[in-house]
Amino acid sequence: MELLPEDLSDEAARLDGEDPLAHCRDWFVFDDPAVVYLDGNSLGRLPRRTLAALNDTVTGDWGRGLIHSWEHWMHWPTEVGDRIAALIGAAPGDVVVSDSTTVNLFKLMGSAIEARRGRSAIVMSRTDFPTNRYIADELAYVNGMTIRWIDGDPVTGVRADEVLAALDADVAFVALSHVEYRSGAILEMAAITAAAHGIGALALWDLSHSVGSLGVDLATCNVDLAVGCTYKYLNGGPGAPAFLYVRSDLQAELEPSIPGWIGAADIFAMAADYEPAPGIRRFLTGTPSVLALAAVRVGVSAVADAGVPAIRAKGVALGEFLVRAHEAQLAPRGVMLGSPESSVARGSHVSLRHPRALELCDALRQRSVIVDFRNPDSIRIGMSPLTTSFADVWRAVEAMRDALGDARGN
Ligand SMILES: *Cc1c(COP(=O)(O)O)cnc(C)c1O
């Protein structure tokens, strides 16, 4: 094994100097330059243009335009949906922005159960994000179904052959996260979707930790259904509405589980009975969150302007740099890698594990380094490619090394 230099600060400076996306940091607000923010996968940074966009929507559209502004606001859920579609390999008309990821999971899982009535099982991962498991659990309970939980490797994630082994003709759908929220492992979307289709089940993917950080190809993978967050790598702001995707040929077949008036065929007919809109609009529920959508538009266009391939290339480089720095500085101090070793097998976050992870996160915060603690022993380092520098990563590693040194009393 090659001997690693102890100090990688020159290396970080060189990588920042060569980074084609370095200028993208100027698109965002850096209120306190001393803060190293490695939590952009939980809440993305504030784009500067969001301030003006919100101001325009509030003072111009709302203040001046009043109710007339609904003429264009009404198109925002599908317009922003089309822009997100371009980031995830979907066609225009297949994505809509509405509600939270949680509510969209409920909506699409409900529709999938209805479309596969008579099938009694759902396949999911035991380590998936809590809300995904809770929603599936509840829907399974009220529909008299069971969940087949896959216990995948917590570091490398659920494999296609493990999903295949859980499948038979009783399965209505398989629901998984494309990038696991804890380990960052990327699951085999194409193979797992094909396996689900092999027994006539639907495949639902959660893109919360992939959209805006790596390429997703829903069309090529022939994915049926997907949901995802806009406040993580899409920098849409706290609580920004989520998106959902339904493959175009399924849209007419799937019954919306929340038959709200905004998803009705003729909204202002005020009809006695609900009739769903023909396309993706049927998956809207109530009145769209206009102010929040104004911010999502800006965040999505920042990702589109930088380009997903360049964003992914930087994400991979940041992850490789962190793993090298971990090997040099942290592994000898008892910190373990909780993510796949290969950069192409991970999204843009890396989990580091240590028995005193919570204490370490506090020590990092005191050193102005913001990371995420994930119960019980993980420190999640989110390297949102548009806003993270290699120097940020190095500073975090140094801070962790120093904190560990303190903890050992030297
Ligand atoms: C972040 C995240 C969510 C968030 O759901 P909300 O309804 O927006 O709170 C859901 N699922 C996954 C996999 C996530 O990473």
The ligand as a Gaussian input file, in Angstrom:
#p B3LYP/6-31G(d) Opt

LIG

0 1
 C      -35.488000      13.043000       3.181000
 C      -36.288000      11.834000       2.899000
 C      -37.673000      11.843000       3.067000
 C      -38.353000      13.075000       3.618000
 O      -39.718000      13.013000       3.632000
 P      -40.553000      14.324000       4.006000
 O      -41.939000      13.945000       3.824000
 O      -40.081000      15.430000       3.098000
 O      -40.213000      14.701000       5.415000
 C      -38.368000      10.685000       2.747000
 N      -37.729000       9.580000       2.280000
 C      -36.388000       9.549000       2.113000
 C      -35.732000       8.313000       1.603000
 C      -35.630000      10.664000       2.419000
 O      -34.308000      10.655000       2.265000

